[in-house]
Amino acid sequence: MNNVEAAFATFLTAVEVAKLYATAHPRFKKYFDVAFESMQGVLREKEEIVIGIVGDELVFEKEIFFELTKRVKPIISYFKDRKIERIAFRYLMSRQELMAFIDILLLRKEEFTKTVQEYLSLAGVKNISVGKIHGTPEFLGGAVNAAQAYDSSLDNVTQSMEALLSGQEVDPFDLKFNLLNMMEGLMGQFHDLLKLTAVKRYDITTFRHVLNVSILSMYFSTKLGFDREDVLDIGIAALFHDIGKLYISRKIIQKPDKLTSEEFSKITNHVTVGSEILLKYVDTLGFLPVIVAYEHHLKYNLKGYPKLSFGRPPHFVSLLVSLCDVYDALMQRRSYKNDYPPPVIYEIMQKDRGFGFEPKLFDAFYRNMGVWPIGTLVALSDGSIAVVREENEDDIFNPKVEIIAPRPSKELIDLKPIKYTIKIERFISPLKEGKAYLHLI
């Protein structure tokens, strides 16, 4: 049993490495060779190995691979998203067949025009088959909706944060694979994810804020033209940018007694604490998270903290993450204040343009995000209620909207050419007045 679990684990690792580096990369060849030999080893003892996904657990015969399931949750979601709940490997499986299977798995979801099994048949693969487990309900449309994607990512982020905060090892492949899945979903679901980040309360114990900042940072860096590897590195740096504050929060802020002067000093120096924690993980996470954790409060004009004895400009990624960090913090609803409408958030941030934020980067951020983010509920000056559907990059205050009340309309109305007759009058909070309209979005 342990041999089967270990062999399947090597196969999953090979898939993860292929997703990160592509099958032509020398690093993939190393992991593929190990996976094939491991699978062949167990197939010599068993004519067929059938791995099932039941719920969110990996199952072989009557056993559940609890530890492996815990480690590879992102790839389980990846398989389920492609309607794979059952994978069978047979004794005569060749290297070419295993490679063809991995190549098929590397296709983006939107590229699929056939089932995975149909692709296997077309590739001449006879000794690997996939499908659904008999009796398992069909997943709606075979897709993971935005809420499921967000909550799944949150679970994985929580595990990574817990490991880091307790000094445990972090698996860089699992972390990057999870972020890669998020990044690939951003193009189709980013604005749905953004809506979720706006309506979910910030909770330091579940790390929502750092996930939101990572999502924003990856989306923005993608729009700026960064390649996939750089976007992943930026996503990881953003994910851990506030690790010092999270560490201090657990050790100090929750302390019932009065803080000592030393403890208070630690709170004001969480950037140093965070960078020191991340220095221990340079071999697996690289130096960028250390830099961003240290600099994300430094500001463009170096007037933030920590105070430097020389005028070294902040790293570009630190400036990018800082923008996303402030934006998400202002977007979040706090119990001690009312919602900030999007124009107020823009005004607050615009005042820091050229001081806290690099001007060109700030302008690019709002060209892509718009003052009124996609999915925002708004009241128009003609009395109708609308939802923002598209941005106008050359007019960030006047997006394209869809009327949902008093009469729903499928048509997009571009507010840019009619802004002097119809304009957005106010923001409608989805947590208050907007609740009545959420079912229409």
Secondary structure in CASP SS format (residue, H / E / C, confidence):
PFRMAT SS
TARGET T0000
AUTHOR 0000-0000-0000
METHOD secondary structure of the structure
MODEL  1
M C 1.00
N H 1.00
N H 1.00
V H 1.00
E H 1.00
A H 1.00
A H 1.00
F H 1.00
A H 1.00
T H 1.00
F H 1.00
L H 1.00
T H 1.00
A H 1.00
V H 1.00
E H 1.00
V H 1.00
A H 1.00
K H 1.00
L H 1.00
Y H 1.00
A C 1.00
T C 1.00
A C 1.00
H C 1.00
P H 1.00
R H 1.00
F H 1.00
K H 1.00
K H 1.00
Y H 1.00
F H 1.00
D H 1.00
V H 1.00
A H 1.00
F H 1.00
E H 1.00
S H 1.00
M H 1.00
Q H 1.00
G H 1.00
V H 1.00
L H 1.00
R C 1.00
E C 1.00
K C 1.00
E C 1.00
E E 1.00
I E 1.00
V E 1.00
I E 1.00
G E 1.00
I E 1.00
V E 1.00
G C 1.00
D C 1.00
E E 1.00
L E 1.00
V E 1.00
F E 1.00
E C 1.00
K C 1.00
E E 1.00
I E 1.00
F C 1.00
F H 1.00
E H 1.00
L H 1.00
T H 1.00
K H 1.00
R H 1.00
V C 1.00
K H 1.00
P H 1.00
I H 1.00
I H 1.00
S H 1.00
Y H 1.00
F H 1.00
K H 1.00
D H 1.00
R C 1.00
K C 1.00
I C 1.00
E C 1.00
R E 1.00
I E 1.00
A E 1.00
F E 1.00
R E 1.00
Y C 1.00
L C 1.00
M C 1.00
S C 1.00
R H 1.00
Q H 1.00
E H 1.00
L H 1.00
M H 1.00
A H 1.00
F H 1.00
I H 1.00
D H 1.00
I H 1.00
L H 1.00
L C 1.00
L C 1.00
R C 1.00
K H 1.00
E H 1.00
E H 1.00
F C 1.00
T C 1.00
K C 1.00
T C 1.00
V H 1.00
Q H 1.00
E H 1.00
Y H 1.00
L H 1.00
S H 1.00
L H 1.00
A C 1.00
G C 1.00
V C 1.00
K C 1.00
N C 1.00
I E 1.00
S E 1.00
V E 1.00
G E 1.00
K C 1.00
I C 1.00
H C 1.00
G C 1.00
T C 1.00
P C 1.00
E C 1.00
F C 1.00
L H 1.00
G H 1.00
G H 1.00
A C 1.00
V C 1.00
N C 1.00
A H 1.00
A H 1.00
Q H 1.00
A H 1.00
Y H 1.00
D H 1.00
S H 1.00
S H 1.00
L H 1.00
D H 1.00
N H 1.00
V H 1.00
T H 1.00
Q H 1.00
S H 1.00
M H 1.00
E H 1.00
A H 1.00
L H 1.00
L H 1.00
S C 1.00
G C 1.00
Q C 1.00
E C 1.00
V C 1.00
D C 1.00
P H 1.00
F H 1.00
D H 1.00
L H 1.00
K H 1.00
F H 1.00
N H 1.00
L H 1.00
L H 1.00
N H 1.00
M H 1.00
M H 1.00
E H 1.00
G H 1.00
L H 1.00
M H 1.00
G H 1.00
Q H 1.00
F H 1.00
H H 1.00
D H 1.00
L H 1.00
L H 1.00
K H 1.00
L H 1.00
T H 1.00
A H 1.00
V H 1.00
K C 1.00
R C 1.00
Y C 1.00
D C 1.00
I C 1.00
T C 1.00
T C 1.00
F C 1.00
R H 1.00
H H 1.00
V H 1.00
L H 1.00
N H 1.00
V H 1.00
S H 1.00
I H 1.00
L H 1.00
S H 1.00
M H 1.00
Y H 1.00
F H 1.00
S H 1.00
T H 1.00
K H 1.00
L C 1.00
G C 1.00
F C 1.00
D C 1.00
R H 1.00
E H 1.00
D H 1.00
V H 1.00
L H 1.00
D H 1.00
I H 1.00
G H 1.00
I H 1.00
A H 1.00
A H 1.00
L H 1.00
F C 1.00
H C 1.00
D C 1.00
I H 1.00
G H 1.00
K H 1.00
L H 1.00
Y H 1.00
I H 1.00
S H 1.00
R H 1.00
K H 1.00
I H 1.00
I H 1.00
Q C 1.00
K C 1.00
P C 1.00
D C 1.00
K C 1.00
L C 1.00
T C 1.00
S H 1.00
E H 1.00
E H 1.00
F H 1.00
S H 1.00
K H 1.00
I H 1.00
T H 1.00
N C 1.00
H H 1.00
V H 1.00
T H 1.00
V H 1.00
G H 1.00
S H 1.00
E H 1.00
I H 1.00
L H 1.00
L H 1.00
K C 1.00
Y C 1.00
V H 1.00
D H 1.00
T H 1.00
L H 1.00
G C 1.00
F C 1.00
L H 1.00
P H 1.00
V H 1.00
I H 1.00
V H 1.00
A H 1.00
Y H 1.00
E H 1.00
H C 1.00
H C 1.00
L C 1.00
K C 1.00
Y C 1.00
N C 1.00
L C 1.00
K C 1.00
G C 1.00
Y C 1.00
P C 1.00
K C 1.00
L C 1.00
S C 1.00
F C 1.00
G C 1.00
R C 1.00
P C 1.00
P C 1.00
H C 1.00
F H 1.00
V H 1.00
S H 1.00
L H 1.00
L H 1.00
V H 1.00
S H 1.00
L H 1.00
C H 1.00
D H 1.00
V H 1.00
Y H 1.00
D H 1.00
A H 1.00
L H 1.00
M H 1.00
Q C 1.00
R C 1.00
R C 1.00
S C 1.00
Y C 1.00
K C 1.00
N C 1.00
D C 1.00
Y C 1.00
P C 1.00
P H 1.00
P H 1.00
V H 1.00
I H 1.00
Y H 1.00
E H 1.00
I H 1.00
M H 1.00
Q H 1.00
K C 1.00
D C 1.00
R E 1.00
G C 1.00
F C 1.00
G C 1.00
F E 1.00
E C 1.00
P H 1.00
K H 1.00
L H 1.00
F H 1.00
D H 1.00
A H 1.00
F H 1.00
Y H 1.00
R H 1.00
N H 1.00
M H 1.00
G C 1.00
V C 1.00
W C 1.00
P C 1.00
I C 1.00
G C 1.00
T C 1.00
L E 1.00
V E 1.00
A E 1.00
L E 1.00
S C 1.00
D C 1.00
G C 1.00
S C 1.00
I E 1.00
A E 1.00
V E 1.00
V E 1.00
R E 1.00
E E 1.00
E C 1.00
N C 1.00
E C 1.00
D C 1.00
D C 1.00
I C 1.00
F C 1.00
N C 1.00
P C 1.00
K E 1.00
V E 1.00
E E 1.00
I E 1.00
I E 1.00
A E 1.00
P C 1.00
R C 1.00
P C 1.00
S C 1.00
K C 1.00
E C 1.00
L E 1.00
I E 1.00
D E 1.00
L C 1.00
K C 1.00
P C 1.00
I C 1.00
K C 1.00
Y C 1.00
T C 1.00
I C 1.00
K C 1.00
I E 1.00
E E 1.00
R E 1.00
F E 1.00
I C 1.00
S C 1.00
P C 1.00
L C 1.00
K C 1.00
E H 1.00
G H 1.00
K H 1.00
A H 1.00
Y H 1.00
L H 1.00
H H 1.00
L H 1.00
I C 1.00
END
